[in-house]
Amino acid sequence: MIKRFIFLSALVTALVGCGNGMYSTPRVREGALGGAAVGAIAGQLIGRNTAGTLIGAGIGALAGAAIGHERDENAYRRYRNRYY
């Protein structure tokens, strides 16, 4: 189980770290990485198999990226309201 977790963590880190597009800000990347880690652990605990771990990591990464994106939007709104 530990080997799978380390492998999945490295895989998710590599995939998330490669993103450098318009929506790939540090908050989005950190959210995706953290969400993938939490999702992988939860998927393993719930499903007790590799499929559950991968599904959990995928869902967690998407949820974490969405949260990171929303944090970026909130920071932009605060900046915009302060200076405009």
N, C-alpha and C positions, 0 to 999 in steps of 0.2 A: 504494500500500500504506500509506503514512504517513497519507493522508487517511482511509482506512478505519479504521485503528487509532485515530486521534484521534476519529472519529465514534463508534466502538464504545465507547471509553473514556468519552466524554461521556454516551452513552446508558446505559451500565451505572451510572455515577456517579449519574445522575438517577434511575434506577429503584431503586437500592439506597438512595439518600438519602431516598426517599419513605417507606420503611418505618419506622413508629413503633409497631408492635404489640408484643405481649408478648415475642416472641422477637427483636426488633430491638434488640439492645444494640450498643454501639460495637464490641465484639470481633466480633460476627457481621457487622456492616456492613463493617468493615475486612477481615475474612477473605473476604467475598464479593467485594469490590472487587479485592483482590489476586489472588484466584483467577480472577476473570474476565479480568484483564489477562494473567496468565500463560497461562490457557487460550486466550485469543484469539491470543496470539503462537504458542503451540504448534500450535493448529489451522491457522493460516496457514502455518507451516513444514511441517506434515505434508500438509495438503490442497491448499495453493496455490490456494485459491479462497475466495469469500465464505462458502459454506456451511460449509466446514471451520472458518473463523474464528468464525462464529456458534455452531456446535456446541461448539467448544472453549471459547468464552466462557461458554456456558450450563453446561457440565459443570464448568468451573473455578469459576464463581460458586457452584454448589451445593456443591462440595467445600470451598471456602473458608468458606462459611457454616456448614457442618457442623463444620469445625475450630474456628471462632470460638465456636460453641455449646458444643463440648466444653471449650474453654478457660474459658468461663463456668461450666460445671458443676464443673470442677476447682477454680476459685477459690471457688465456693460450698461445696464439700466441705471445703476447707482452712479456710474461715471457720467452718463449722459444727463441725468437729472441734476447733478451737482454743477456741471459746467455749461449747460445750455438753458 
